[in-house]
Amino acid sequence: MNSSQPGTSISASEVTNIEPLGFWILVDDKEYFVPFDDYPVFKNASIKQIFQMQRLSQTQLHWPDLDADIEIEALEQPEHYPLAFK
């Protein structure tokens, strides 16, 4: 008997906590902090909007109600992804 389901495996990703300075997300057993100062689109978002995170691919997170995206690489190495054009 085979109990596995056909299809593509989806890696775990979820918002785990929201606090006054930002929120935490868990992606593939790694936790990242998303500070509101660096990502102001989330600063005035509702809790529901923040928790409605979707994983579009292995590298990209998306919040449909906010029309916001974050590349996981930007969370891992923020120094390589300046948030302001110079």
C-alpha atoms as a printed R data frame, in Angstrom:
   type eleno elety resid chain resno      x      y      z
1  ATOM     1    CA   MET     A     1  0.000  0.000  0.000
2  ATOM     2    CA   ASN     A     2  1.315  3.422 -0.952
3  ATOM     3    CA   SER     A     3  0.006  6.378  1.039
4  ATOM     4    CA   SER     A     4  2.003  9.132 -0.642
5  ATOM     5    CA   GLN     A     5  0.109 11.742 -2.620
6  ATOM     6    CA   PRO     A     6  1.130 12.589 -6.187
7  ATOM     7    CA   GLY     A     7  2.287 16.104 -6.917
8  ATOM     8    CA   THR     A     8  4.954 18.562 -5.970
9  ATOM     9    CA   SER     A     9  6.140 18.835 -2.394
10 ATOM    10    CA   ILE     A    10  5.474 22.245 -0.875
11 ATOM    11    CA   SER     A    11  8.027 23.456  1.646
12 ATOM    12    CA   ALA     A    12  6.730 24.910  4.886
13 ATOM    13    CA   SER     A    13  6.444 28.681  5.085
14 ATOM    14    CA   GLU     A    14  4.353 30.700  7.514
15 ATOM    15    CA   VAL     A    15  4.189 33.882  9.544
16 ATOM    16    CA   THR     A    16  4.903 32.854 13.124
17 ATOM    17    CA   ASN     A    17  4.753 36.082 15.139
18 ATOM    18    CA   ILE     A    18  3.973 39.776 14.770
19 ATOM    19    CA   GLU     A    19  5.454 42.342 17.133
20 ATOM    20    CA   PRO     A    20  5.667 46.165 17.200
21 ATOM    21    CA   LEU     A    21  8.899 46.343 15.158
22 ATOM    22    CA   GLY     A    22  8.093 43.712 12.528
23 ATOM    23    CA   PHE     A    23  7.171 40.079 12.086
24 ATOM    24    CA   TRP     A    24  8.792 36.652 11.960
25 ATOM    25    CA   ILE     A    25  8.395 34.129  9.175
26 ATOM    26    CA   LEU     A    26  9.438 30.495  9.046
27 ATOM    27    CA   VAL     A    27 10.674 29.225  5.672
28 ATOM    28    CA   ASP     A    28 12.186 25.755  5.250
29 ATOM    29    CA   ASP     A    29 13.066 25.473  8.952
30 ATOM    30    CA   LYS     A    30 14.775 28.899  8.959
31 ATOM    31    CA   GLU     A    31 13.285 31.863 10.761
32 ATOM    32    CA   TYR     A    32 13.593 35.407  9.426
33 ATOM    33    CA   PHE     A    33 12.644 38.777 10.897
34 ATOM    34    CA   VAL     A    34 10.964 41.290  8.567
35 ATOM    35    CA   PRO     A    35 11.372 44.754 10.134
36 ATOM    36    CA   PHE     A    36  8.665 47.314  9.392
37 ATOM    37    CA   ASP     A    37 11.322 50.013  8.962
38 ATOM    38    CA   ASP     A    38 12.885 48.077  6.076
39 ATOM    39    CA   TYR     A    39  9.556 46.925  4.593
40 ATOM    40    CA   PRO     A    40  7.123 49.810  5.216
41 ATOM    41    CA   VAL     A    41  4.366 48.219  3.106
42 ATOM    42    CA   PHE     A    42  3.658 46.013  6.127
43 ATOM    43    CA   LYS     A    43  3.699 48.808  8.732
44 ATOM    44    CA   ASN     A    44  0.000 49.682  8.425
45 ATOM    45    CA   ALA     A    45 -1.165 46.267  7.209
46 ATOM    46    CA   SER     A    46 -3.713 44.337  9.196
47 ATOM    47    CA   ILE     A    47 -2.755 41.157 11.009
48 ATOM    48    CA   LYS     A    48 -4.913 39.230  8.545
49 ATOM    49    CA   GLN     A    49 -3.059 40.755  5.572
50 ATOM    50    CA   ILE     A    50  0.344 39.840  7.020
51 ATOM    51    CA   PHE     A    51 -0.718 36.271  7.782
52 ATOM    52    CA   GLN     A    52 -1.969 35.778  4.207
53 ATOM    53    CA   MET     A    53  1.543 35.089  2.960
54 ATOM    54    CA   GLN     A    54  1.919 32.827 -0.062
55 ATOM    55    CA   ARG     A    55  5.015 31.106 -1.333
56 ATOM    56    CA   LEU     A    56  5.118 31.593 -5.091
57 ATOM    57    CA   SER     A    57  8.340 29.638 -5.606
58 ATOM    58    CA   GLN     A    58 11.332 28.305 -3.708
59 ATOM    59    CA   THR     A    59 12.717 31.852 -3.662
60 ATOM    60    CA   GLN     A    60  9.749 34.219 -3.487
61 ATOM    61    CA   LEU     A    61  7.142 35.122 -0.864
62 ATOM    62    CA   HIS     A    62  4.017 37.101 -1.758
63 ATOM    63    CA   TRP     A    63  1.262 38.947  0.105
64 ATOM    64    CA   PRO     A    64 -1.654 39.266 -2.342
65 ATOM    65    CA   ASP     A    65 -3.734 41.821 -0.428
66 ATOM    66    CA   LEU     A    66 -0.705 44.109 -0.146
67 ATOM    67    CA   ASP     A    67  0.733 43.409 -3.610
68 ATOM    68    CA   ALA     A    68  4.078 42.862 -1.879
69 ATOM    69    CA   ASP     A    69  6.859 40.380 -2.582
70 ATOM    70    CA   ILE     A    70 10.066 39.474 -0.763
71 ATOM    71    CA   GLU     A    71 12.844 37.340 -2.145
72 ATOM    72    CA   ILE     A    72 14.136 34.902  0.470
73 ATOM    73    CA   GLU     A    73 17.689 35.782 -0.581
74 ATOM    74    CA   ALA     A    74 16.984 39.391  0.496
75 ATOM    75    CA   LEU     A    75 16.153 38.137  3.988
76 ATOM    76    CA   GLU     A    76 19.245 35.934  4.123
77 ATOM    77    CA   GLN     A    77 21.658 38.578  2.813
78 ATOM    78    CA   PRO     A    78 20.031 42.005  3.166
79 ATOM    79    CA   GLU     A    79 23.342 43.764  2.556
80 ATOM    80    CA   HIS     A    80 23.179 42.583 -1.087
81 ATOM    81    CA   TYR     A    81 19.699 44.049 -1.564
82 ATOM    82    CA   PRO     A    82 19.621 47.755 -0.761
83 ATOM    83    CA   LEU     A    83 16.066 48.968 -0.263
84 ATOM    84    CA   ALA     A    84 16.744 52.464 -1.604
85 ATOM    85    CA   PHE     A    85 18.152 53.336 -5.021
86 ATOM    86    CA   LYS     A    86 21.337 55.430 -4.837
